[in-house]
């Protein structure tokens, strides 16, 4: 089943399956299901065509999702980069932008490649 261009897993409950859509979390999924009066414990494969259309309509009118949200997020980052704020320069350099420490953490942002800590000494040749 597809909602907003995203394949929704059939075997999961509807409230969990909706979180596969970018921009929909657990709380917003429950609000959508309350608004459309659909049982949140129902599995996604058990949804009728009408229920899917109700969910689709609620998503379109209620909030930004998928491509629209990604584009807005990208443009916000590009804007702070272009005005050269501190946060923008951190994005440009690929470092944490929200004040996290970088001495021991930030592996996910900086990349998982560890630099080897060698002694730097060379072997001395004996004559």
MDTraj code that builds the backbone (N, CA, C; nanometers):
import mdtraj as md
import numpy as np

residues = "UNK UNK UNK UNK UNK UNK UNK UNK UNK UNK UNK UNK UNK UNK UNK UNK UNK UNK UNK UNK UNK UNK UNK UNK UNK UNK UNK UNK UNK UNK UNK UNK UNK UNK UNK UNK UNK UNK UNK UNK UNK UNK UNK UNK UNK UNK UNK UNK UNK UNK UNK UNK UNK UNK UNK UNK UNK UNK UNK UNK UNK UNK UNK UNK UNK UNK UNK UNK UNK UNK UNK UNK UNK UNK UNK UNK UNK UNK UNK UNK UNK UNK UNK UNK UNK UNK UNK UNK UNK UNK UNK UNK UNK UNK UNK UNK UNK UNK UNK UNK UNK UNK UNK UNK UNK UNK UNK UNK UNK UNK UNK UNK UNK UNK UNK UNK UNK UNK UNK UNK UNK UNK UNK UNK UNK UNK UNK".split()
xyz = np.array([
    [0.0840, -0.1179, 0.0000],
    [0.0000, 0.0000, 0.0000],
    [0.0890, 0.1249, 0.0000],
    [0.0451, 0.2264, -0.0726],
    [0.1212, 0.3508, -0.0803],
    [0.0369, 0.4676, -0.0302],
    [0.0983, 0.5473, 0.0578],
    [0.0356, 0.6717, 0.1040],
    [0.1400, 0.7802, 0.0858],
    [0.1048, 0.8848, 0.0146],
    [0.1941, 0.9981, -0.0136],
    [0.3249, 0.9529, -0.0793],
    [0.3162, 0.8532, -0.1662],
    [0.4335, 0.8069, -0.2380],
    [0.5281, 0.7205, -0.1573],
    [0.4841, 0.6729, -0.0411],
    [0.5680, 0.5902, 0.0452],
    [0.5028, 0.4542, 0.0625],
    [0.5821, 0.3492, 0.0495],
    [0.5300, 0.2146, 0.0740],
    [0.5123, 0.1948, 0.2242],
    [0.3907, 0.1641, 0.2637],
    [0.3571, 0.1428, 0.4043],
    [0.3619, -0.0077, 0.4306],
    [0.4315, -0.0519, 0.5365],
    [0.4360, -0.1965, 0.5659],
    [0.2981, -0.2499, 0.6047],
    [0.2607, -0.3611, 0.5445],
    [0.1264, -0.4167, 0.5652],
    [0.1082, -0.4815, 0.7010],
    [0.2109, -0.5433, 0.7546],
    [0.1969, -0.6219, 0.8766],
    [0.2003, -0.5390, 1.0056],
    [0.2284, -0.4103, 0.9955],
    [0.2372, -0.3264, 1.1152],
    [0.1034, -0.2600, 1.1436],
    [0.0855, -0.2208, 1.2707],
    [-0.0348, -0.1473, 1.3079],
    [-0.0313, -0.0111, 1.2398],
    [-0.1483, 0.0437, 1.2136],
    [-0.1586, 0.1665, 1.1353],
    [-0.0818, 0.2819, 1.1968],
    [-0.0880, 0.2966, 1.3302],
    [-0.0177, 0.4097, 1.3925],
    [0.1333, 0.3978, 1.3770],
    [0.1862, 0.2767, 1.3705],
    [0.3295, 0.2563, 1.3495],
    [0.3630, 0.2715, 1.2014],
    [0.2778, 0.2178, 1.1155],
    [0.3017, 0.2216, 0.9710],
    [0.3066, 0.3650, 0.9187],
    [0.2273, 0.4540, 0.9761],
    [0.2264, 0.5939, 0.9303],
    [0.3578, 0.6653, 0.9601],
    [0.4320, 0.6176, 1.0595],
    [0.5591, 0.6833, 1.0931],
    [0.6662, 0.6565, 0.9886],
    [0.6418, 0.5686, 0.8924],
    [0.7351, 0.5457, 0.7829],
    [0.7349, 0.6619, 0.6849],
    [0.6373, 0.7510, 0.6962],
    [0.6305, 0.8698, 0.6123],
    [0.7161, 0.9783, 0.6771],
    [0.8068, 1.0385, 0.6003],
    [0.8953, 1.1422, 0.6510],
    [0.8120, 1.2618, 0.6945],
    [0.8267, 1.3005, 0.8209],
    [0.7521, 1.4135, 0.8745],
    [0.6347, 1.3718, 0.9612],
    [0.6098, 1.2407, 0.9724],
    [0.5015, 1.1907, 1.0574],
    [0.5644, 1.1075, 1.1677],
    [0.5453, 1.1509, 1.2913],
    [0.5952, 1.0770, 1.4062],
    [0.4809, 1.0061, 1.4758],
    [0.5093, 0.9514, 1.5914],
    [0.4085, 0.8765, 1.6650],
    [0.2893, 0.9602, 1.7067],
    [0.3155, 1.0781, 1.7620],
    [0.2072, 1.1643, 1.8091],
    [0.1212, 1.2132, 1.6938],
    [0.1847, 1.2590, 1.5858],
    [0.1059, 1.3089, 1.4728],
    [0.0293, 1.1959, 1.4046],
    [0.0842, 1.0738, 1.4045],
    [0.0118, 0.9594, 1.3474],
    [-0.1153, 0.9325, 1.4274],
    [-0.1048, 0.9385, 1.5599],
    [-0.2235, 0.9167, 1.6431],
    [-0.3276, 1.0269, 1.6228],
    [-0.2821, 1.1505, 1.6082],
    [-0.3758, 1.2615, 1.5845],
    [-0.4493, 1.2439, 1.4523],
    [-0.3771, 1.1984, 1.3499],
    [-0.4389, 1.1763, 1.2188],
    [-0.5442, 1.0666, 1.2285],
    [-0.5117, 0.9600, 1.3005],
    [-0.6066, 0.8490, 1.3142],
    [-0.7282, 0.8881, 1.3976],
    [-0.7087, 0.9736, 1.4987],
    [-0.8227, 1.0239, 1.5759],
    [-0.9116, 1.1109, 1.4884],
    [-0.8489, 1.1964, 1.4097],
    [-0.9218, 1.2887, 1.3224],
    [-1.0045, 1.2129, 1.2185],
    [-0.9473, 1.1052, 1.1646],
    [-1.0161, 1.0272, 1.0618],
    [-1.1046, 0.9163, 1.1209],
    [-1.1013, 0.9017, 1.2551],
    [-1.1809, 0.8011, 1.3267],
    [-1.1498, 0.6589, 1.2795],
    [-1.0213, 0.6295, 1.2683],
    [-0.9755, 0.4951, 1.2308],
    [-0.9082, 0.4338, 1.3527],
    [-0.9331, 0.3055, 1.3755],
    [-0.8752, 0.2343, 1.4892],
    [-0.7237, 0.2243, 1.4708],
    [-0.6484, 0.2725, 1.5709],
    [-0.5024, 0.2742, 1.5591],
    [-0.4395, 0.1364, 1.5758],
    [-0.5137, 0.0409, 1.6306],
    [-0.4629, -0.0951, 1.6480],
    [-0.4841, -0.1816, 1.5239],
    [-0.5582, -0.1307, 1.4282],
    [-0.5859, -0.2033, 1.3045],
    [-0.4578, -0.2135, 1.2217],
    [-0.4350, -0.3286, 1.1604],
    [-0.3161, -0.3447, 1.0760],
    [-0.3354, -0.2697, 0.9448],
    [-0.2250, -0.2287, 0.8846],
    [-0.2311, -0.1473, 0.7635],
    [-0.2974, -0.2217, 0.6481],
    [-0.2786, -0.3542, 0.6400],
    [-0.3395, -0.4301, 0.5299],
    [-0.4911, -0.4411, 0.5437],
    [-0.5440, -0.4151, 0.6634],
    [-0.6878, -0.4246, 0.6871],
    [-0.7613, -0.2946, 0.6531],
    [-0.6886, -0.1904, 0.6168],
    [-0.7519, -0.0622, 0.5850],
    [-0.8266, -0.0712, 0.4523],
    [-0.9455, -0.0114, 0.4498],
    [-1.0214, -0.0070, 0.3252],
    [-0.9699, 0.1090, 0.2400],
    [-1.0139, 0.1116, 0.1159],
    [-0.9729, 0.2186, 0.0239],
    [-1.0184, 0.3558, 0.0758],
    [-1.1386, 0.3594, 0.1322],
    [-1.1922, 0.4852, 0.1851],
    [-1.1077, 0.5363, 0.3017],
    [-1.0661, 0.4451, 0.3887],
    [-0.9840, 0.4840, 0.5036],
    [-0.8474, 0.5367, 0.4580],
    [-0.7916, 0.4733, 0.3569],
    [-0.6631, 0.5188, 0.3029],
    [-0.6776, 0.6594, 0.2444],
    [-0.7881, 0.6825, 0.1752],
    [-0.8133, 0.8150, 0.1170],
    [-0.8320, 0.9204, 0.2265],
    [-0.8992, 0.8837, 0.3365],
    [-0.9152, 0.9767, 0.4492],
    [-0.7793, 1.0139, 0.5092],
    [-0.6943, 0.9136, 0.5276],
    [-0.5601, 0.9380, 0.5828],
    [-0.4809, 1.0280, 0.4890],
    [-0.4860, 0.9979, 0.3592],
    [-0.4148, 1.0767, 0.2584],
    [-0.4595, 1.2234, 0.2636],
    [-0.5906, 1.2438, 0.2715],
    [-0.6463, 1.3793, 0.2747],
    [-0.6032, 1.4532, 0.4019],
    [-0.6067, 1.3826, 0.5163],
    [-0.5669, 1.4437, 0.6435],
    [-0.4189, 1.4818, 0.6416],
    [-0.3358, 1.3979, 0.5796],
    [-0.1927, 1.4284, 0.5697],
    [-0.1676, 1.5498, 0.4818],
    [-0.2376, 1.5588, 0.3691],
    [-0.2171, 1.6690, 0.2751],
    [-0.2577, 1.8034, 0.3338],
    [-0.3688, 1.8060, 0.4067],
    [-0.4153, 1.9345, 0.4588],
    [-0.3541, 1.9699, 0.5938],
    [-0.3061, 1.8700, 0.6666],
    [-0.2608, 1.8947, 0.8023],
    [-0.1177, 1.9424, 0.8171],
    [-0.0253, 1.8860, 0.7417],
    [0.1155, 1.9163, 0.7665],
    [0.2000, 1.8925, 0.6427],
    [0.3226, 1.9424, 0.6482],
    [0.4172, 1.9193, 0.5393],
    [0.4806, 1.7830, 0.5588],
    [0.4903, 1.7070, 0.4521],
    [0.5508, 1.5741, 0.4603],
    [0.6373, 1.5486, 0.3383],
    [0.7211, 1.4475, 0.3461],
    [0.8056, 1.3967, 0.2390],
    [0.8827, 1.5068, 0.1654],
    [0.8708, 1.5150, 0.0345],
    [0.9534, 1.6028, -0.0480],
    [0.9441, 1.7496, -0.0100],
    [0.8244, 1.7938, 0.0198],
    [0.8020, 1.9337, 0.0573],
    [0.8792, 1.9686, 0.1844],
    [0.8740, 1.8794, 0.2839],
    [0.9431, 1.9013, 0.4106],
    [1.0943, 1.8941, 0.3927],
    [1.1411, 1.7952, 0.3151],
    [1.2852, 1.7823, 0.2884],
    [1.3387, 1.9070, 0.2184],
    [1.2611, 1.9576, 0.1221],
    [1.3023, 2.0764, 0.0475],
    [1.3090, 2.1989, 0.1387],
    [1.2123, 2.2132, 0.2269],
    [1.2099, 2.3265, 0.3196],
    [1.3292, 2.3201, 0.4152],
    [1.3569, 2.1986, 0.4670],
    [1.4694, 2.1784, 0.5579],
    [1.6013, 2.2111, 0.4880],
    [1.6173, 2.1630, 0.3648],
    [1.7384, 2.1880, 0.2857],
    [1.7571, 2.3386, 0.2597],
    [1.6466, 2.4078, 0.2258],
    [1.6565, 2.5512, 0.1974],
    [1.6915, 2.6301, 0.3230],
    [1.6423, 2.5866, 0.4391],
    [1.6778, 2.6535, 0.5648],
    [1.8265, 2.6382, 0.5940],
    [1.8809, 2.5190, 0.5713],
    [2.0243, 2.4966, 0.5937],
    [2.1059, 2.5781, 0.4949],
    [2.0637, 2.5815, 0.3682],
    [2.1347, 2.6620, 0.2678],
    [2.1326, 2.8103, 0.3034],
    [2.0200, 2.8575, 0.3589],
    [2.0085, 2.9983, 0.3974],
    [2.1065, 3.0332, 0.5092],
    [2.1148, 2.9495, 0.6131],
    [2.2074, 2.9810, 0.7217],
    [2.3526, 2.9660, 0.6775],
    [2.3776, 2.8811, 0.5772],
    [2.5128, 2.8709, 0.5217],
    [2.5476, 2.9989, 0.4455],
    [2.4513, 3.0501, 0.3680],
    [2.4792, 3.1664, 0.2836],
    [2.5000, 3.2942, 0.3649],
    [2.4343, 3.3068, 0.4810],
    [2.4553, 3.4265, 0.5617],
    [2.5692, 3.4086, 0.6604],
    [2.6349, 3.2923, 0.6515],
    [2.7565, 3.2628, 0.7277],
    [2.7393, 3.2750, 0.8790],
    [2.6302, 3.2172, 0.9295],
    [2.6147, 3.2115, 1.0740],
    [2.7071, 3.1031, 1.1288],
    [2.7233, 3.1006, 1.2597],
    [2.8070, 2.9977, 1.3220],
    [2.7527, 2.8596, 1.2891],
    [2.6218, 2.8456, 1.3025],
    [2.5576, 2.7173, 1.2745],
    [2.5778, 2.6775, 1.1277],
    [2.5717, 2.7760, 1.0389],
    [2.5923, 2.7487, 0.8964],
    [2.7333, 2.7021, 0.8657],
    [2.8318, 2.7628, 0.9320],
    [2.9703, 2.7202, 0.9078],
    [2.9928, 2.5800, 0.9632],
    [2.9262, 2.5437, 1.0722],
    [2.9373, 2.4078, 1.1255],
    [2.8789, 2.3065, 1.0261],
    [2.7662, 2.3421, 0.9625],
    [2.7081, 2.2558, 0.8601],
    [2.8048, 2.2394, 0.7434],
    [2.8664, 2.3498, 0.7019],
    [2.9590, 2.3460, 0.5894],
    [3.0785, 2.2560, 0.6180],
    [3.1305, 2.2630, 0.7383],
    [3.2475, 2.1830, 0.7750],
    [3.2137, 2.0395, 0.8112],
    [3.0846, 2.0092, 0.8227],
    [3.0436, 1.8739, 0.8568],
    [3.0636, 1.8414, 1.0036],
    [3.0438, 1.9396, 1.0900],
    [3.0591, 1.9222, 1.2340],
    [2.9239, 1.9393, 1.3027],
    [2.9110, 1.8984, 1.4291],
    [2.7836, 1.9171, 1.4993],
    [2.7473, 2.0655, 1.5078],
    [2.6210, 2.0967, 1.4816],
    [2.5785, 2.2359, 1.4750],
    [2.5082, 2.2827, 1.6010],
    [2.4824, 2.1949, 1.6959],
    [2.4018, 2.2322, 1.8120],
    [2.4776, 2.2272, 1.9430],
    [2.6062, 2.2518, 1.9409],
    [2.6806, 2.2666, 2.0646],
    [2.7321, 2.1393, 2.1269],
    [2.7261, 2.0285, 2.0567],
    [2.7772, 1.9050, 2.1141],
    [2.9290, 1.9069, 2.1175],
    [2.9875, 1.8247, 2.2051],
    [3.1323, 1.8179, 2.2120],
    [3.1851, 1.7383, 2.0932],
    [3.3067, 1.7715, 2.0520],
    [3.3648, 1.7028, 1.9374],
    [3.4912, 1.6271, 1.9720],
    [3.5439, 1.6463, 2.0925],
    [3.6687, 1.5792, 2.1278],
    [3.6506, 1.4278, 2.1317],
    [3.5429, 1.3826, 2.1953],
    [3.5264, 1.2384, 2.2098],
    [3.4058, 1.1829, 2.1339],
    [3.3128, 1.2661, 2.0969],
    [3.1924, 1.2152, 2.0296],
    [3.1827, 1.2684, 1.8870],
    [3.0637, 1.2802, 1.8364],
    [3.0300, 1.3302, 1.7023],
    [3.0802, 1.2389, 1.5917],
    [3.0875, 1.1096, 1.6179],
    [3.1315, 1.0135, 1.5166],
    [3.0346, 1.0094, 1.3990],
    [2.9043, 1.0210, 1.4235],
    [2.8089, 1.0101, 1.3136],
    [2.8181, 1.1297, 1.2204],
    [2.8469, 1.2456, 1.2732],
    [2.8567, 1.3639, 1.1888],
    [2.9902, 1.3698, 1.1170],
    [3.0980, 1.3400, 1.1894],
    [3.2317, 1.3532, 1.1305],
    [3.2726, 1.2319, 1.0492],
    [3.2018, 1.1248, 1.0605],
    [3.2380, 1.0027, 0.9892],
    [3.2952, 0.9027, 1.0866],
    [3.2860, 0.7766, 1.0547],
    [3.3232, 0.6737, 1.1490],
    [3.4675, 0.6267, 1.1323],
    [3.5454, 0.6961, 1.0520],
    [3.6837, 0.6562, 1.0290],
    [3.7685, 0.7042, 1.1456],
    [3.8344, 0.6122, 1.2101],
    [3.9195, 0.6478, 1.3242],
    [4.0604, 0.6671, 1.2756],
    [4.1240, 0.7690, 1.3242],
    [4.2637, 0.7927, 1.2907],
    [4.3488, 0.7110, 1.3869],
    [4.4482, 0.6420, 1.3342],
    [4.5306, 0.5590, 1.4212],
    [4.6235, 0.6461, 1.5042],
    [4.6350, 0.6111, 1.6274],
    [4.7200, 0.6871, 1.7183],
    [4.8532, 0.6136, 1.7311],
    [4.9395, 0.6306, 1.6346],
    [5.0707, 0.5653, 1.6376],
    [5.1718, 0.6517, 1.7095],
    [5.2841, 0.5934, 1.7445],
    [5.3846, 0.6681, 1.8190],
    [5.4608, 0.7643, 1.7293],
    [5.4658, 0.7365, 1.6015],
    [5.5367, 0.8248, 1.5095],
    [5.6853, 0.7972, 1.5047],
    [5.7325, 0.7002, 1.5787],
    [5.8758, 0.6687, 1.5812],
    [5.9104, 0.5731, 1.4682],
    [6.0285, 0.5900, 1.4168],
    [6.0754, 0.4982, 1.3142],
    [6.1757, 0.4027, 1.3748],
    [6.1853, 0.2871, 1.3140],
    [6.2808, 0.1901, 1.3644],
    [6.4225, 0.2358, 1.3327],
    [6.5108, 0.2180, 1.4278],
    [6.6496, 0.2567, 1.4103],
    [6.7258, 0.1372, 1.3526],
    [6.7986, 0.1659, 1.2451],
    [6.8760, 0.0575, 1.1832],
    [7.0087, 0.0418, 1.2563],
    [7.0434, -0.0796, 1.2925],
    [7.1700, -0.1084, 1.3604],
    [7.2742, -0.1504, 1.2563],
    [7.3983, -0.1028, 1.2742],
    [7.5057, -0.1384, 1.1813],
    [7.5983, -0.2403, 1.2386],
])
top = md.Topology()
chain = top.add_chain()
for i, resn in enumerate(residues, 1):
    res = top.add_residue(resn, chain, resSeq=i)
    for name in ("N", "CA", "C"):
        top.add_atom(name, md.element.get_by_symbol(name[0]), res)
traj = md.Trajectory(xyz[None], top)
